[in-house]
Amino acid sequence: MQSSLIGKIEKAKRYAQERGRITFTDFRVSFRGDNDNYVLSYEEGKWGCSCHFFSTRGMCSHTMALQRILAEMLPEEAISLGLD
């Protein structure tokens, strides 16, 4: 293996452990819930979820779970209160 590639692999490992380097700005994911599959998004500072609860409340267990998973990589305003 080329020495330059070995250096890149080591750097990638270090970056993967330093999650504070990453900040999501926009994304869309599929989420397999207990009752159905949902599409979650974070676009222009706003969460979205295709579940019924989100459409009436503007938050849901799916978005809260994703906020917990990605907490270190989301802008502060993307994390709902009461996740502790």
C-alpha positions in Angstrom: 0.0 0.0 0.0 1.3 3.5 -0.8 2.6 5.4 2.2 0.4 8.5 1.2 -2.7 6.3 1.4 -1.7 4.9 4.8 -1.5 8.5 6.0 -4.9 9.3 4.7 -6.4 6.2 6.4 -4.9 7.2 9.7 -6.2 10.8 9.3 -9.7 9.5 8.5 -9.7 7.4 11.7 -8.7 10.4 13.7 -11.4 12.6 12.0 -14.0 9.9 12.7 -13.3 10.1 16.4 -13.5 13.9 16.5 -17.2 14.4 15.6 -17.1 18.0 16.7 -15.4 18.7 13.3 -18.7 17.9 11.5 -21.8 20.1 11.4 -24.8 19.1 9.4 -26.6 21.9 7.6 -29.1 19.9 5.4 -29.9 16.2 5.1 -32.7 13.7 4.4 -32.8 10.2 5.9 -35.1 7.1 6.0 -36.2 6.1 9.5 -37.7 2.6 10.2 -40.1 3.2 13.0 -42.2 0.6 14.9 -45.3 1.1 12.7 -43.9 2.4 9.4 -41.0 3.9 7.5 -40.6 7.7 7.6 -38.6 10.3 5.8 -36.8 12.8 8.1 -35.2 16.0 7.0 -33.3 19.0 8.3 -33.4 21.8 5.9 -32.8 25.6 6.3 -32.8 25.2 10.1 -36.1 23.2 10.3 -36.9 19.6 11.1 -39.3 17.6 9.1 -40.8 14.1 9.4 -43.4 12.3 7.3 -45.2 10.9 10.4 -48.6 12.1 11.5 -47.5 13.2 15.0 -44.9 15.5 13.5 -47.5 17.1 11.2 -49.6 18.1 14.2 -46.9 18.9 16.8 -43.8 19.9 14.9 -41.7 17.3 16.7 -41.8 13.5 17.1 -39.9 10.5 18.6 -38.1 10.1 15.2 -36.7 13.6 15.1 -35.8 13.4 18.8 -34.0 10.1 18.3 -32.0 11.6 15.4 -31.2 14.6 17.5 -29.7 12.4 20.2 -27.7 10.3 17.7 -26.3 13.4 15.9 -26.1 15.8 18.9 -22.4 16.6 18.5 -22.8 17.2 14.8 -25.9 19.5 14.8 -26.0 23.2 15.2 -27.2 24.2 18.7 -30.5 25.5 17.3 -31.3 22.0 15.8 -31.4 20.3 19.2 -34.8 20.4 20.9 -35.1 21.1 24.6 -35.9 18.2 26.9 -33.8 15.5 25.3 -32.0 14.7 28.6 
